[in-house]
Amino acid sequence: MSCPICSDETDARYKPFCSRRCADIDLAKWLGGGYAIPSNDPEDAEELLEELENHVPKPH
């Protein structure tokens, strides 16, 4: 089995990765939204716009 990040051979300590570095890179992608699935659903876009409008600071 090869590491999904760099394709090197996996290490049993970090399986399915080859090293702590590759495991951390993968974790950063998850936390940063790099693995998010984009949506083309119009309802999702409308909800996002409403949420952004509610959180935008308004001038005094």
C-alpha positions in Angstrom: 0.0 0.0 0.0 1.3 3.5 -0.8 0.9 6.8 1.0 -2.1 8.8 -0.3 -0.1 12.0 0.0 3.4 11.2 -1.5 3.0 7.6 -2.8 5.9 6.3 -0.7 5.5 2.9 1.1 3.4 3.2 4.2 4.7 2.8 7.7 2.7 0.7 10.2 3.0 3.5 12.8 1.3 6.1 10.6 -0.8 3.8 8.4 -2.1 4.6 5.8 0.6 7.3 5.6 4.4 6.9 5.3 5.3 9.5 8.0 4.0 11.9 10.6 4.5 14.7 8.1 2.1 13.2 5.5 -0.4 12.4 8.2 -0.2 16.1 9.3 -0.6 17.3 5.7 -3.7 15.2 5.4 -5.1 16.5 8.7 -4.5 20.1 7.5 -6.5 19.4 4.3 -9.4 18.1 6.4 -9.3 21.0 8.8 -8.9 23.6 6.1 -11.8 22.3 4.0 -9.6 20.9 1.2 -11.6 17.7 1.0 -15.0 19.5 0.9 -17.4 18.4 -1.9 -18.6 21.5 -3.8 -22.4 21.8 -4.1 -24.3 23.0 -7.1 -27.6 22.9 -5.2 -29.2 26.4 -5.4 -30.7 26.0 -1.8 -27.1 25.6 -0.4 -26.1 28.8 -2.1 -29.1 30.7 -0.8 -28.5 29.5 2.7 -24.9 30.5 2.5 -25.8 34.0 1.3 -28.3 34.5 4.1 -25.7 33.3 6.6 -23.1 35.7 5.3 -25.6 38.6 5.3 -26.5 38.0 8.9 -22.8 37.9 10.0 -21.5 41.0 8.1 -20.9 43.8 10.5 -23.0 46.8 9.6 -21.7 50.4 9.8 -23.0 52.5 12.7 
